[in-house]
Amino acid sequence: MAPQPANRLELIARASQIEPLRHTPAGLPIARAWLEHQGQVNEAGVPRQVCFGVQAVALGALAQQLAETTDGTLLQVSGFLAPLRQGSDRLVLHIQQFAEAL
């Protein structure tokens, strides 16, 4: 059996626009937020400033934790990218784990 392609993202970003906790039609807790990353990376030996934002979503117990997070909190996040909805070009970070960044 061929190995599955990896889809994993780790990011330190500031949480903003955290939406109140909601529930899916199936009753699963869900919370959404906007994550803003600012940092520097080396590309081909040259330092490069990188600033971007990404929509994020958390489900289940993580949704409750995200909904209780204060806007502006710096988070260390890991998860995977998926389209906003089937056929969409917009990507959303699905949070699988997060903690306040030290």
N, CA, C and O atoms as a GROMACS GRO file, in nm:
protein
  408
    1MET      N    1   0.085  -0.117   0.000
    1MET     CA    2   0.000   0.000   0.000
    1MET      C    3   0.090   0.124   0.000
    1MET      O    4   0.188   0.130   0.074
    2ALA      N    5   0.056   0.223  -0.084
    2ALA     CA    6   0.135   0.346  -0.095
    2ALA      C    7   0.112   0.434   0.028
    2ALA      O    8   0.001   0.438   0.082
    3PRO      N    9   0.217   0.504   0.074
    3PRO     CA   10   0.200   0.593   0.189
    3PRO      C   11   0.108   0.709   0.154
    3PRO      O   12   0.105   0.756   0.040
    4GLN      N   13   0.033   0.755   0.254
    4GLN     CA   14  -0.056   0.868   0.235
    4GLN      C   15   0.026   0.997   0.229
    4GLN      O   16   0.121   1.012   0.306
    5PRO      N   17  -0.008   1.091   0.141
    5PRO     CA   18   0.062   1.219   0.138
    5PRO      C   19   0.038   1.294   0.269
    5PRO      O   20  -0.072   1.288   0.325
    6ALA      N   21   0.140   1.364   0.317
    6ALA     CA   22   0.131   1.437   0.444
    6ALA      C   23   0.052   1.566   0.424
    6ALA      O   24   0.064   1.632   0.321
    7ASN      N   25  -0.027   1.601   0.522
    7ASN     CA   26  -0.099   1.728   0.527
    7ASN      C   27  -0.096   1.772   0.672
    7ASN      O   28  -0.189   1.744   0.748
    8ARG      N   29   0.010   1.840   0.710
    8ARG     CA   30   0.027   1.883   0.850
    8ARG      C   31   0.089   2.022   0.849
    8ARG      O   32   0.183   2.049   0.775
    9LEU      N   33   0.035   2.109   0.931
    9LEU     CA   34   0.083   2.246   0.940
    9LEU      C   35   0.105   2.281   1.086
    9LEU      O   36   0.018   2.258   1.169
   10GLU      N   37   0.222   2.337   1.116
   10GLU     CA   38   0.252   2.388   1.249
   10GLU      C   39   0.281   2.535   1.235
   10GLU      O   40   0.351   2.577   1.143
   11LEU      N   41   0.226   2.616   1.327
   11LEU     CA   42   0.229   2.759   1.310
   11LEU      C   43   0.221   2.828   1.445
   11LEU      O   44   0.150   2.782   1.534
   12ILE      N   45   0.295   2.937   1.460
   12ILE     CA   46   0.276   3.026   1.574
   12ILE      C   47   0.209   3.151   1.518
   12ILE      O   48   0.262   3.216   1.427
   13ALA      N   49   0.092   3.183   1.572
   13ALA     CA   50   0.013   3.293   1.517
   13ALA      C   51  -0.070   3.357   1.627
   13ALA      O   52  -0.097   3.296   1.731
   14ARG      N   53  -0.109   3.480   1.603
   14ARG     CA   54  -0.194   3.554   1.696
   14ARG      C   55  -0.340   3.532   1.658
   14ARG      O   56  -0.379   3.551   1.542
   15ALA      N   57  -0.421   3.492   1.755
   15ALA     CA   58  -0.563   3.467   1.731
   15ALA      C   59  -0.640   3.599   1.733
   15ALA      O   60  -0.617   3.684   1.819
   16SER      N   61  -0.729   3.614   1.637
   16SER     CA   62  -0.817   3.731   1.634
   16SER      C   63  -0.952   3.689   1.577
   16SER      O   64  -0.966   3.580   1.521
   17GLN      N   65  -1.048   3.776   1.591
   17GLN     CA   66  -1.182   3.750   1.538
   17GLN      C   67  -1.234   3.612   1.580
   17GLN      O   68  -1.290   3.539   1.498
   18ILE      N   69  -1.214   3.578   1.706
   18ILE     CA   70  -1.261   3.448   1.755
   18ILE      C   71  -1.413   3.455   1.769
   18ILE      O   72  -1.468   3.540   1.839
   19GLU      N   73  -1.479   3.365   1.701
   19GLU     CA   74  -1.625   3.363   1.703
   19GLU      C   75  -1.676   3.285   1.823
   19GLU      O   76  -1.607   3.196   1.873
   20PRO      N   77  -1.796   3.317   1.869
   20PRO     CA   78  -1.855   3.242   1.980
   20PRO      C   79  -1.875   3.095   1.942
   20PRO      O   80  -1.890   3.061   1.825
   21LEU      N   81  -1.876   3.012   2.043
   21LEU     CA   82  -1.899   2.868   2.023
   21LEU      C   83  -2.037   2.846   1.962
   21LEU      O   84  -2.136   2.904   2.007
   22ARG      N   85  -2.042   2.761   1.861
   22ARG     CA   86  -2.168   2.720   1.799
   22ARG      C   87  -2.170   2.567   1.798
   22ARG      O   88  -2.077   2.502   1.847
   23HIS      N   89  -2.275   2.512   1.742
   23HIS     CA   90  -2.284   2.366   1.727
   23HIS      C   91  -2.328   2.334   1.584
   23HIS      O   92  -2.410   2.404   1.526
   24THR      N   93  -2.271   2.229   1.530
   24THR     CA   94  -2.310   2.182   1.398
   24THR      C   95  -2.450   2.121   1.407
   24THR      O   96  -2.500   2.097   1.517
   25PRO      N   97  -2.515   2.097   1.293
   25PRO     CA   98  -2.646   2.030   1.297
   25PRO      C   99  -2.642   1.895   1.369
   25PRO      O  100  -2.743   1.850   1.422
   26ALA      N  101  -2.525   1.832   1.370
   26ALA     CA  102  -2.510   1.704   1.440
   26ALA      C  103  -2.482   1.722   1.590
   26ALA      O  104  -2.468   1.624   1.663
   27GLY      N  105  -2.474   1.849   1.635
   27GLY     CA  106  -2.452   1.875   1.777
   27GLY      C  107  -2.307   1.887   1.819
   27GLY      O  108  -2.278   1.897   1.938
   28LEU      N  109  -2.214   1.887   1.724
   28LEU     CA  110  -2.072   1.895   1.754
   28LEU      C  111  -2.032   2.042   1.775
   28LEU      O  112  -2.063   2.126   1.691
   29PRO      N  113  -1.963   2.073   1.887
   29PRO     CA  114  -1.917   2.211   1.909
   29PRO      C  115  -1.818   2.253   1.800
   29PRO      O  116  -1.735   2.174   1.756
   30ILE      N  117  -1.829   2.380   1.756
   30ILE     CA  118  -1.742   2.432   1.653
   30ILE      C  119  -1.712   2.579   1.684
   30ILE      O  120  -1.800   2.654   1.725
   31ALA      N  121  -1.586   2.619   1.663
   31ALA     CA  122  -1.545   2.759   1.679
   31ALA      C  123  -1.451   2.794   1.566
   31ALA      O  124  -1.371   2.712   1.520
   32ARG      N  125  -1.462   2.919   1.521
   32ARG     CA  126  -1.378   2.968   1.412
   32ARG      C  127  -1.298   3.088   1.462
   32ARG      O  128  -1.341   3.159   1.553
   33ALA      N  129  -1.182   3.110   1.400
   33ALA     CA  130  -1.099   3.225   1.433
   33ALA      C  131  -1.014   3.260   1.312
   33ALA      O  132  -1.003   3.183   1.217
   34TRP      N  133  -0.954   3.378   1.318
   34TRP     CA  134  -0.857   3.421   1.219
   34TRP      C  135  -0.722   3.418   1.287
   34TRP      O  136  -0.708   3.472   1.396
   35LEU      N  137  -0.622   3.355   1.226
   35LEU     CA  138  -0.488   3.347   1.281
   35LEU      C  139  -0.395   3.432   1.196
   35LEU      O  140  -0.393   3.419   1.073
   36GLU      N  141  -0.318   3.520   1.261
   36GLU     CA  142  -0.226   3.610   1.191
   36GLU      C  143  -0.082   3.573   1.228
   36GLU      O  144  -0.044   3.577   1.345
   37HIS      N  145  -0.004   3.537   1.128
   37HIS     CA  146   0.136   3.498   1.147
   37HIS      C  147   0.227   3.609   1.095
   37HIS      O  148   0.204   3.665   0.988
   38GLN      N  149   0.332   3.639   1.172
   38GLN     CA  150   0.437   3.729   1.128
   38GLN      C  151   0.569   3.666   1.169
   38GLN      O  152   0.588   3.631   1.286
   39GLY      N  153   0.660   3.652   1.076
   39GLY     CA  154   0.788   3.590   1.109
   39GLY      C  155   0.889   3.608   0.997
   39GLY      O  156   0.862   3.672   0.895
   40GLN      N  157   1.004   3.551   1.020
   40GLN     CA  158   1.112   3.557   0.921
   40GLN      C  159   1.160   3.415   0.894
   40GLN      O  160   1.177   3.336   0.987
   41VAL      N  161   1.182   3.384   0.768
   41VAL     CA  162   1.235   3.254   0.726
   41VAL      C  163   1.353   3.280   0.633
   41VAL      O  164   1.368   3.388   0.577
   42ASN      N  165   1.434   3.178   0.616
   42ASN     CA  166   1.542   3.186   0.518
   42ASN      C  167   1.498   3.110   0.394
   42ASN      O  168   1.455   2.995   0.402
   43GLU      N  169   1.510   3.175   0.281
   43GLU     CA  170   1.477   3.113   0.154
   43GLU      C  171   1.595   3.131   0.061
   43GLU      O  172   1.632   3.244   0.028
   44ALA      N  173   1.655   3.021   0.019
   44ALA     CA  174   1.774   3.023  -0.067
   44ALA      C  175   1.883   3.109  -0.004
   44ALA      O  176   1.956   3.181  -0.073
   45GLY      N  177   1.894   3.099   0.131
   45GLY     CA  178   1.998   3.171   0.202
   45GLY      C  179   1.971   3.318   0.224
   45GLY      O  180   2.058   3.390   0.274
   46VAL      N  181   1.852   3.364   0.188
   46VAL     CA  182   1.817   3.505   0.203
   46VAL      C  183   1.702   3.517   0.304
   46VAL      O  184   1.600   3.449   0.289
   47PRO      N  185   1.716   3.604   0.406
   47PRO     CA  186   1.606   3.622   0.500
   47PRO      C  187   1.484   3.685   0.432
   47PRO      O  188   1.497   3.774   0.348
   48ARG      N  189   1.367   3.637   0.469
   48ARG     CA  190   1.243   3.686   0.408
   48ARG      C  191   1.138   3.705   0.516
   48ARG      O  192   1.112   3.614   0.596
   49GLN      N  193   1.077   3.823   0.520
   49GLN     CA  194   0.966   3.849   0.612
   49GLN      C  195   0.840   3.784   0.556
   49GLN      O  196   0.811   3.795   0.437
   50VAL      N  197   0.767   3.715   0.642
   50VAL     CA  198   0.644   3.648   0.599
   50VAL      C  199   0.531   3.692   0.692
   50VAL      O  200   0.539   3.673   0.814
   51CYS      N  201   0.428   3.749   0.635
   51CYS     CA  202   0.310   3.791   0.710
   51CYS      C  203   0.187   3.743   0.635
   51CYS      O  204   0.172   3.771   0.516
   52PHE      N  205   0.099   3.672   0.704
   52PHE     CA  206  -0.024   3.626   0.639
   52PHE      C  207  -0.128   3.592   0.745
   52PHE      O  208  -0.096   3.578   0.863
   53GLY      N  209  -0.250   3.578   0.700
   53GLY     CA  210  -0.358   3.534   0.787
   53GLY      C  211  -0.424   3.412   0.728
   53GLY      O  212  -0.422   3.390   0.606
   54VAL      N  213  -0.484   3.333   0.815
   54VAL     CA  214  -0.552   3.212   0.769
   54VAL      C  215  -0.674   3.189   0.858
   54VAL      O  216  -0.670   3.207   0.980
   55GLN      N  217  -0.783   3.150   0.794
   55GLN     CA  218  -0.903   3.112   0.870
   55GLN      C  219  -0.877   2.977   0.935
   55GLN      O  220  -0.817   2.888   0.875
   56ALA      N  221  -0.924   2.963   1.059
   56ALA     CA  222  -0.904   2.838   1.132
   56ALA      C  223  -1.036   2.794   1.194
   56ALA      O  224  -1.123   2.876   1.224
   57VAL      N  225  -1.049   2.664   1.214
   57VAL     CA  226  -1.168   2.607   1.275
   57VAL      C  227  -1.125   2.497   1.372
   57VAL      O  228  -1.031   2.422   1.346
   58ALA      N  229  -1.197   2.488   1.483
   58ALA     CA  230  -1.174   2.381   1.581
   58ALA      C  231  -1.308   2.314   1.610
   58ALA      O  232  -1.412   2.380   1.615
   59LEU      N  233  -1.304   2.184   1.630
   59LEU     CA  234  -1.425   2.106   1.658
   59LEU      C  235  -1.411   2.034   1.792
   59LEU      O  236  -1.299   2.012   1.840
   60GLY      N  237  -1.524   1.999   1.852
   60GLY     CA  238  -1.523   1.922   1.976
   60GLY      C  239  -1.470   2.003   2.094
   60GLY      O  240  -1.495   2.123   2.105
   61ALA      N  241  -1.395   1.936   2.183
   61ALA     CA  242  -1.342   2.001   2.303
   61ALA      C  243  -1.250   2.117   2.267
   61ALA      O  244  -1.246   2.216   2.340
   62LEU      N  245  -1.176   2.107   2.157
   62LEU     CA  246  -1.088   2.216   2.115
   62LEU      C  247  -1.168   2.341   2.078
   62LEU      O  248  -1.119   2.452   2.096
   63ALA      N  249  -1.289   2.324   2.029
   63ALA     CA  250  -1.374   2.438   1.995
   63ALA      C  251  -1.406   2.519   2.120
   63ALA      O  252  -1.402   2.642   2.117
   64GLN      N  253  -1.438   2.451   2.227
   64GLN     CA  254  -1.467   2.520   2.355
   64GLN      C  255  -1.345   2.598   2.400
   64GLN      O  256  -1.357   2.714   2.442
   65GLN      N  257  -1.227   2.536   2.392
   65GLN     CA  258  -1.104   2.604   2.434
   65GLN      C  259  -1.075   2.724   2.345
   65GLN      O  260  -1.035   2.830   2.396
   66LEU      N  261  -1.094   2.711   2.215
   66LEU     CA  262  -1.068   2.822   2.125
   66LEU      C  263  -1.165   2.936   2.150
   66LEU      O  264  -1.125   3.053   2.151
   67ALA      N  265  -1.291   2.904   2.172
   67ALA     CA  266  -1.392   3.007   2.197
   67ALA      C  267  -1.362   3.085   2.325
   67ALA      O  268  -1.401   3.202   2.336
   68GLU      N  269  -1.294   3.024   2.419
   68GLU     CA  270  -1.259   3.089   2.546
   68GLU      C  271  -1.126   3.165   2.539
   68GLU      O  272  -1.088   3.231   2.635
   69THR      N  273  -1.056   3.156   2.426
   69THR     CA  274  -0.928   3.223   2.408
   69THR      C  275  -0.951   3.372   2.384
   69THR      O  276  -1.042   3.411   2.311
   70THR      N  277  -0.868   3.454   2.445
   70THR     CA  278  -0.878   3.599   2.430
   70THR      C  279  -0.819   3.642   2.296
   70THR      O  280  -0.711   3.597   2.257
   71ASP      N  281  -0.890   3.731   2.227
   71ASP     CA  282  -0.835   3.788   2.103
   71ASP      C  283  -0.697   3.847   2.132
   71ASP      O  284  -0.676   3.911   2.235
   72GLY      N  285  -0.603   3.824   2.040
   72GLY     CA  286  -0.467   3.875   2.056
   72GLY      C  287  -0.371   3.778   2.120
   72GLY      O  288  -0.251   3.806   2.129
   73THR      N  289  -0.421   3.662   2.166
   73THR     CA  290  -0.335   3.562   2.227
   73THR      C  291  -0.247   3.496   2.122
   73THR      O  292  -0.295   3.457   2.015
   74LEU      N  293  -0.119   3.483   2.152
   74LEU     CA  294  -0.026   3.415   2.062
   74LEU      C  295  -0.036   3.265   2.086
   74LEU      O  296  -0.019   3.219   2.199
   75LEU      N  297  -0.065   3.189   1.980
   75LEU     CA  298  -0.088   3.045   1.991
   75LEU      C  299   0.012   2.965   1.910
   75LEU      O  300   0.059   3.009   1.805
   76GLN      N  301   0.044   2.849   1.961
   76GLN     CA  302   0.118   2.748   1.884
   76GLN      C  303   0.013   2.647   1.840
   76GLN      O  304  -0.051   2.582   1.923
   77VAL      N  305  -0.005   2.634   1.709
   77VAL     CA  306  -0.115   2.558   1.652
   77VAL      C  307  -0.061   2.449   1.561
   77VAL      O  308   0.037   2.469   1.490
   78SER      N  309  -0.126   2.333   1.562
   78SER     CA  310  -0.096   2.231   1.462
   78SER      C  311  -0.229   2.175   1.412
   78SER      O  312  -0.328   2.167   1.485
   79GLY      N  313  -0.228   2.136   1.285
   79GLY     CA  314  -0.349   2.083   1.225
   79GLY      C  315  -0.327   2.052   1.078
   79GLY      O  316  -0.214   2.025   1.036
   80PHE      N  317  -0.433   2.056   1.001
   80PHE     CA  318  -0.424   2.025   0.859
   80PHE      C  319  -0.507   2.125   0.780
   80PHE      O  320  -0.598   2.189   0.833
   81LEU      N  321  -0.474   2.139   0.652
   81LEU     CA  322  -0.547   2.229   0.562
   81LEU      C  323  -0.651   2.151   0.483
   81LEU      O  324  -0.627   2.038   0.439
   82ALA      N  325  -0.767   2.214   0.466
   82ALA     CA  326  -0.873   2.154   0.385
   82ALA      C  327  -0.952   2.267   0.319
   82ALA      O  328  -0.953   2.379   0.370
   83PRO      N  329  -1.016   2.240   0.206
   83PRO     CA  330  -1.098   2.343   0.142
   83PRO      C  331  -1.211   2.388   0.234
   83PRO      O  332  -1.262   2.310   0.315
   84LEU      N  333  -1.250   2.515   0.220
   84LEU     CA  334  -1.361   2.570   0.298
   84LEU      C  335  -1.485   2.484   0.282
   84LEU      O  336  -1.555   2.454   0.378
   85ARG      N  337  -1.511   2.444   0.160
   85ARG     CA  338  -1.620   2.350   0.128
   85ARG      C  339  -1.581   2.277   0.001
   85ARG      O  340  -1.487   2.319  -0.068
   86GLN      N  341  -1.648   2.172  -0.032
   86GLN     CA  342  -1.614   2.093  -0.150
   86GLN      C  343  -1.613   2.180  -0.275
   86GLN      O  344  -1.709   2.251  -0.302
   87GLY      N  345  -1.504   2.174  -0.350
   87GLY     CA  346  -1.490   2.250  -0.473
   87GLY      C  347  -1.434   2.391  -0.454
   87GLY      O  348  -1.410   2.460  -0.553
   88SER      N  349  -1.413   2.433  -0.329
   88SER     CA  350  -1.363   2.568  -0.302
   88SER      C  351  -1.211   2.574  -0.316
   88SER      O  352  -1.142   2.476  -0.288
   89ASP      N  353  -1.159   2.690  -0.357
   89ASP     CA  354  -1.015   2.712  -0.362
   89ASP      C  355  -0.962   2.770  -0.231
   89ASP      O  356  -0.841   2.771  -0.208
   90ARG      N  357  -1.051   2.818  -0.144
   90ARG     CA  358  -1.011   2.876  -0.016
   90ARG      C  359  -0.979   2.765   0.084
   90ARG      O  360  -1.055   2.670   0.100
   91LEU      N  361  -0.865   2.780   0.151
   91LEU     CA  362  -0.822   2.680   0.248
   91LEU      C  363  -0.850   2.726   0.390
   91LEU      O  364  -0.846   2.845   0.420
   92VAL      N  365  -0.878   2.631   0.477
   92VAL     CA  366  -0.902   2.655   0.619
   92VAL      C  367  -0.811   2.562   0.697
   92VAL      O  368  -0.796   2.445   0.663
   93LEU      N  369  -0.749   2.616   0.804
   93LEU     CA  370  -0.667   2.535   0.893
   93LEU      C  371  -0.758   2.469   0.995
   93LEU      O  372  -0.824   2.537   1.074
   94HIS      N  373  -0.763   2.337   0.994
   94HIS     CA  374  -0.840   2.260   1.092
   94HIS      C  375  -0.748   2.230   1.209
   94HIS      O  376  -0.654   2.152   1.197
   95ILE      N  377  -0.776   2.292   1.322
   95ILE     CA  378  -0.690   2.282   1.440
   95ILE      C  379  -0.708   2.146   1.505
   95ILE      O  380  -0.820   2.106   1.537
   96GLN      N  381  -0.598   2.076   1.526
   96GLN     CA  382  -0.601   1.948   1.597
   96GLN      C  383  -0.538   1.959   1.736
   96GLN      O  384  -0.562   1.875   1.823
   97GLN      N  385  -0.458   2.064   1.753
   97GLN     CA  386  -0.393   2.086   1.881
   97GLN      C  387  -0.349   2.232   1.887
   97GLN      O  388  -0.304   2.287   1.787
   98PHE      N  389  -0.363   2.295   2.005
   98PHE     CA  390  -0.310   2.430   2.020
   98PHE      C  391  -0.284   2.458   2.167
   98PHE      O  392  -0.344   2.398   2.256
   99ALA      N  393  -0.192   2.551   2.189
   99ALA     CA  394  -0.158   2.597   2.324
   99ALA      C  395  -0.108   2.739   2.314
   99ALA      O  396  -0.066   2.784   2.207
  100GLU      N  397  -0.113   2.809   2.424
  100GLU     CA  398  -0.058   2.944   2.425
  100GLU      C  399   0.092   2.934   2.403
  100GLU      O  400   0.159   2.855   2.468
  101ALA      N  401   0.145   3.014   2.310
  101ALA     CA  402   0.288   3.013   2.278
  101ALA      C  403   0.363   3.082   2.390
  101ALA      O  404   0.318   3.182   2.444
  102LEU      N  405   0.479   3.027   2.424
  102LEU     CA  406   0.560   3.085   2.530
  102LEU      C  407   0.650   3.194   2.479
  102LEU      O  408   0.725   3.254   2.556
   0.00000   0.00000   0.00000
